[in-house]
Amino acid sequence: MNIPYDWKQKWIRLLRRWRSFKKEANLILHYLQDDIYEIDKVAHPYLRAFTVILSLLVVASILIPIGFDLTPELIHLNRQIEGWILFGFVASFILRLGLTSDRTTYLKRRWFEAVVSLFSMVLLIDIGVASIGIIDYLIGVSPNPEEVFLQFLKGYLLFVVVVKFLQYLPELLGQQENTGRFLVYSFLSLIVGGTFLLMLPGATRDGQGLVFIDALFTSTSAVCVTGLIVVDTATHFTLFGKLVILALIQLGGIGIVTFATFLFLFISGGLGVGQMNTLKDVVGESNTSLVTATLKRVVGFTFLVEAIGAVGYYLSWEVSFPSQGQKILFSVFHAISAFCNAGFSLFTNSLADPLNATSLGINITTMILIVLGGLGFTVIWEMIRTQTDRSRWRRRLSIHTRTVLISTAVLIAAGTVLILAMEWNGTLAGFSWGNKIMASLFQSITTRTAGFNTIDTGAIGISATLVMLTLMFIGGSPASTAGGIKTTTFTVVMRSIVMTVRGYNKMELFKRTVPNQVIFRAMTVILLAASCISISTILLSLVEDHAFMDLFFEEVSAFATVGLSRGITGDLTSWGKFIIVVSMFLGRVGILTFMAAFASKVDTNKYKYPEEDIMVS
C-alpha cells in the first residue's frame, strides 16, 4: 500500500507523541502508586486499631443478648451497635480498597468481603435511613433476613478477628525475650476475661452476676485448674456461666498460648526459630526443632483423652438426668475437669453422693483421667513411643520418666494404705470393704491436685488430713495439668538427703549423676513454696475466724491447685478470698517461674570467687 510521504511523517510523529504520553502517564501512575503505598504504610496501624474497635463492638453485640436481660433500652443500644458495626465494616473495606494500588486484584482476592460489604450497605440504608424494607421485598421470606444477615456478619467478623490474632501470634511470640513473663501475662489476661464474663447478669441464675471478688475467685480457680468455689457451680450458674467456666478450665489446663499456637499451625504453616524458642519452655520440650510436633501432640492427646473420658462418664452415670443434652453436658464437663485436674463439678457435693461415690465406672474414669493429666505430656509420649520395644523398656526410658512413674506409683499406693488404715472406722465406716479400698484409692489420687471427692473432706480425721496435706503439697508431675511442688522435685530432694546422710558429695539416681543445678532448683522450689504457704496462712489467720487446720488446709489446697476444702471457702472474707486467689495464681504459674520472670539476670559465668567452707550442722 502506497501512502503519501507527508502522511507517513505525520503518522510517525503521532506515534512518537503517543509513546511519550504513555511514558509520562506510566511515570505519573508510578508516582501515584508510591504515594498510595506510603499512605497505606502510614494508615496500616490506624486500620488495625479500627479493626480492634470493630471487633470489640462485635463482642459487645454478641454478649448483650446472652449476658443481660433485654430491656427496651438495651435492645435499642444493641441496634445502635449493630448499625455501627455495619458502617464500620463498609468503611473499612472502602478505605482498604481505596488505599490499594491494584484494585482489580484486591477485589478478586476479597470478592466475598466485597459481596458482604455490598449487602451491608443495602442493609445500612434500609434500617438506618429509609426503613423501607428493601431486603424483605427482594427476598420475600418469613424469617427476618436483616437479623439473619446481622448474625452472619457478626460471626464472620468474629472469625476474621480470631484469624488476624492467630496471624499476629508468631510476631508476638518472636518479640518475647522473657518466656516466664509472657506466661504470667497470658494467664492474667485469661483470668481478667473470665472475671468480666462471670460478672455478667446472664452468667448466674439470679440475673445479678457475681460480685467482683467472687468472679475473680471463680475465674482464677478455673484458669489455675484448682476447683475451690465460693458459690455452688451446680445451682448458681446458668448454662452460659457453666460454659464460661468450662472454657477457662480447658484453656487454663493446656495453656492459652499452647492452644492459640495450635490453631495458628492448623490454619497456616510453621513457626520460626524465635517463636519455637519462646514456646519450648511452655510445652516442656528441650529440643527446639521438636516444639511444633510436641505442641500438636499435647493438644491432640488432650482432646482425645477428654473425648474418651466423656464417653466413659456417659456410659457410667447412674444418676437420672432430665434430658440427653444435660447428660452429655455433665459428661463433657467432668471429663475436661478431671483431665485438667480442675475438680469443678456440676453436682453440689462433687462426687460424694451415694450413687457416684460407689459407682465403679465413675470412680475408674475419674481416676484414670486424673492420673493421665497429672503424669505430664512428655512422660506419656515417651511411654507411647517406647511401647513397641518392650524388651528394652527400662533402658530406653529417660531418668525423668522413670522418676515420675515410680514416684507417682509409690505416692498413690502409700496414700491409699494410710488413708484406708486411718479412716477405716471413720468416714469409710459406712462402706463395704471393696468400696473402702476404692474410696481410699480415689482420695489418694485426687489429693494430688485433682479436687474431686467421694467422701466428706471436712469429716476426715486429723491424721488422714495430714497425709492428704503431704500429698497435696507434692502434687503431680512437670509439664502436666497438675500443681504442687511436683513429684520430681520431691524425689530429687529426698534422694539428695539420703546421699548426703550416707556421705556422698554428689547425687546419683538410676545410675546417673544429677547436676547440682537441678538440686539447687528443687530445694529453691520447696523453700519458696513453704514460705508462700506459711505467709499466706499467717495472713489468713489475721483476717479469718476459722480453725487453724481449716485455714492451713485451704491454703495448701489453693497453692497446690488441688481444690479440696474443709467447707470454709464460701465463708471467707473478701481479703481471705484475695489471699487464696494470689496463692492459686502463684501455684499455677510456679512461684519460681513468677519470681524469675521479674528478677534481673546476672551473668555469673564470667567469674568465680575462691571457695571457702561454712559450718552447717
Beta strands, then each sheet from edge to edge (+ up, - down):
strand 1: 507-509
strand 2: 512-514
sheet 1: 1+ 2-
end
